[in-house]
Structures are given as structure tokens and as C-alpha cells.
Amino acid sequence: MSRGFVKEDDQEEVPIVPQRAYLPKGMTNFVTPFGMIQLLAEKQMLENEKNNLNNASENEKRIELNYINAKLQLLNNRIAEAKIRCNDYSQNRRIEKYSDFSDCRC
């Protein structure tokens, strides 16, 4: 159908999520333990926001959910690619929650 015959009210906004700072291909994304904690806190905040959506209309809720999911996807990719840089900390260890830093002495 031609776009001229579609109601404007039926159009759903596409969420635009700005990318974080560009990292050239092949470069490692090093983060400090505190930086990783901040990334995990942001992830938890977005998940809480997602679970507590209370918009008036289903359309608004769907748009907000799409936006949060897009932000979560970018953040999860960033966390997965991050390498913790700390003198006394194993760089090969997987970080899932704050308590995983209990033995880090930076």
C-alpha cells in the first residue's frame, strides 16, 4: 500500500539509541573493575526499568520497551567484549555480579 494511504497514527516510532564511543576493529575494550561495576549497575537499572513499565497505552509501552531492549542489547555487547584491567586481577575471569570483585585489590 502506498504511504499516502496509511494513517499517521498507525506509524510506530523507531527507537534511536546512540552508540557509545567508537572502538576501532581489533582493539580491546579495557575497563577498570569500577568501570565494570558501573556497566553492570546500568544493566540492572535498565532491567528494573523494563520490569516496571507502567505507560498509559499499549503503544507507548511497546515503544518504550523497544527502546530499553535496544539499549540493553548494546550494553550487553559492550559488557561481553570488555576486558578488566587490574594489576592483581585475573583478566580471564568472567564477571556476572558485583560480588565477583571481592578479591580484586586495585
Secondary structure, 3 states (H helix, E strand, C coil): CCHHHCCHHHCCCCCCCCCCCCCCCCCCEEECHHHHHHHHHHHHHHHHHHHCCCCCCHHHHHHHHHHHHHHHHHHHHHHHHEEECCCCCCCCCCCCCHHHHCCCCC
